[in-house]
């Protein structure tokens, strides 16, 4: 089965974190990473091709494909929606995504992945979180920061 499931939980003082307003009708939007946003990156092993998946607590979303490191960015048309449950409790945010990848990846054993989160605080400071950072500065597009699934 070519299905991916990710569950994010972020704990902290949410009185100090900017959480975008929830949209009744979520839509594809650009620049979601400029605010609190849950992201992941999928790449093909031994290939420069990769995808960036953005999910905002507003429920807006986007998926971009890249031909090489930060090159050839375009909206991925293989997906027309990206539904995901989002909950905010007093002490944590929770996002779960479950999706099939057949539209873009035919052979699931050839996937590398980076799981990331962008947090914007009430002072407009942005912090970047990832399972692995290999550069001096946070750069979620760095393929050597992806892990093989």
C-alpha positions as CSV (number, residue, x, y, z in Angstrom):
1,X,0.0,0.0,0.0
2,X,1.3,3.4,-1.0
3,X,-0.1,5.4,2.0
4,X,1.5,7.9,4.3
5,X,0.4,8.8,7.8
6,X,2.0,11.5,9.9
7,X,0.8,12.7,13.3
8,X,2.3,15.9,14.7
9,X,2.0,17.0,18.3
10,X,3.5,20.3,19.4
11,X,3.5,21.2,23.1
12,X,4.1,24.6,24.5
13,X,2.7,27.9,25.8
14,X,0.1,28.6,23.1
15,X,-0.7,32.0,24.6
16,X,2.6,33.1,23.0
17,X,2.2,31.4,19.6
18,X,0.3,32.8,16.6
19,X,-2.2,30.3,15.3
20,X,-3.9,31.3,12.0
21,X,-7.7,31.6,12.1
22,X,-9.5,28.4,11.1
23,X,-11.1,28.6,7.6
24,X,-14.6,27.0,7.1
25,X,-13.6,26.3,3.5
26,X,-9.9,25.5,3.3
27,X,-8.2,26.2,0.1
28,X,-4.8,26.0,-1.6
29,X,-2.7,29.0,-0.5
30,X,0.9,30.2,-1.0
31,X,3.3,31.4,1.7
32,X,1.8,29.3,4.5
33,X,5.3,28.9,5.9
34,X,5.4,32.6,6.8
35,X,3.2,31.7,9.8
36,X,2.8,28.6,12.0
37,X,2.7,25.7,9.6
38,X,3.1,21.9,9.6
39,X,5.2,20.7,6.6
40,X,6.8,17.7,5.3
41,X,9.1,17.0,2.3
42,X,9.2,13.8,0.2
43,X,12.0,13.0,-2.2
44,X,12.8,10.1,-4.5
45,X,16.0,8.3,-3.6
46,X,18.8,9.0,-6.1
47,X,16.8,11.7,-7.8
48,X,16.7,15.5,-7.4
49,X,12.9,15.5,-7.6
50,X,11.0,16.3,-4.4
51,X,7.7,17.7,-3.0
52,X,6.9,20.1,-0.2
53,X,3.5,19.7,1.6
54,X,2.3,22.6,3.7
55,X,-0.6,22.5,6.1
56,X,-1.7,25.5,8.2
57,X,-3.7,25.4,11.4
58,X,-6.1,27.5,9.3
59,X,-6.7,24.3,7.3
60,X,-5.4,26.0,4.2
61,X,-2.8,23.9,2.4
62,X,-0.5,23.6,-0.6
63,X,1.8,21.0,-2.3
64,X,4.7,22.1,-4.5
65,X,6.9,20.0,-6.7
66,X,10.6,20.8,-7.3
67,X,12.9,19.5,-10.1
68,X,16.1,20.2,-8.1
69,X,17.1,21.9,-4.8
70,X,14.9,25.0,-4.6
71,X,14.4,24.9,-8.4
72,X,11.4,24.4,-10.7
73,X,8.9,25.1,-7.9
74,X,5.3,24.7,-9.1
75,X,2.0,23.7,-7.5
76,X,1.6,19.9,-7.6
77,X,-1.6,19.4,-9.6
78,X,-1.9,15.7,-8.8
79,X,-3.8,16.7,-5.6
80,X,-7.0,18.8,-5.5
81,X,-7.2,18.8,-1.7
82,X,-5.3,17.9,1.4
83,X,-7.7,17.2,4.2
84,X,-6.3,16.8,7.7
85,X,-7.7,17.1,11.2
86,X,-6.3,19.9,13.3
87,X,-7.0,20.3,17.0
88,X,-5.8,22.9,19.5
89,X,-5.9,22.0,23.2
90,X,-4.7,24.1,26.1
91,X,-1.3,22.5,26.0
92,X,-0.7,21.2,22.5
93,X,-1.5,21.4,18.8
94,X,-2.2,18.2,17.0
95,X,-2.3,17.5,13.2
96,X,-2.7,14.2,11.5
97,X,-2.4,13.5,7.9
98,X,-3.2,10.3,6.1
99,X,-2.9,10.2,2.3
100,X,-2.2,8.0,-0.7
101,X,0.8,8.9,-2.7
102,X,0.0,6.9,-5.9
103,X,-0.5,10.1,-7.9
104,X,3.2,11.1,-7.5
105,X,5.2,8.2,-6.2
106,X,4.8,4.7,-7.7
107,X,7.4,2.9,-5.6
108,X,7.1,3.7,-1.9
109,X,10.4,2.1,-0.9
110,X,12.2,4.8,-2.8
111,X,11.1,7.7,-0.5
112,X,13.2,10.1,1.6
113,X,11.4,12.4,4.0
114,X,11.8,15.5,6.1
115,X,9.2,16.3,8.7
116,X,9.2,20.0,9.8
117,X,7.2,22.6,11.7
118,X,7.3,26.4,11.5
119,X,6.3,28.3,14.7
120,X,5.5,32.0,14.7
121,X,5.3,33.6,18.1
122,X,3.4,36.7,19.3
123,X,6.6,38.9,18.7
124,X,6.6,37.8,15.0
125,X,9.7,35.6,15.6
126,X,9.8,32.4,13.5
127,X,11.5,29.2,14.6
128,X,12.1,26.3,12.4
129,X,11.9,22.7,13.7
130,X,12.8,19.5,11.9
131,X,13.7,15.9,12.8
132,X,17.2,16.7,11.3
133,X,19.0,19.9,10.3
134,X,22.3,19.4,8.4
135,X,23.0,23.0,7.5
136,X,24.2,25.8,9.8
137,X,20.8,27.5,9.2
138,X,17.5,25.8,9.1
139,X,16.9,24.7,5.4
140,X,14.1,22.2,5.1
141,X,15.0,21.7,1.4
142,X,18.4,20.2,2.2
143,X,18.1,16.7,0.9
144,X,20.8,15.3,3.3
145,X,18.3,16.3,6.1
146,X,15.7,13.9,4.7
147,X,15.6,10.4,6.1
148,X,14.9,7.2,4.1
149,X,11.6,5.6,5.0
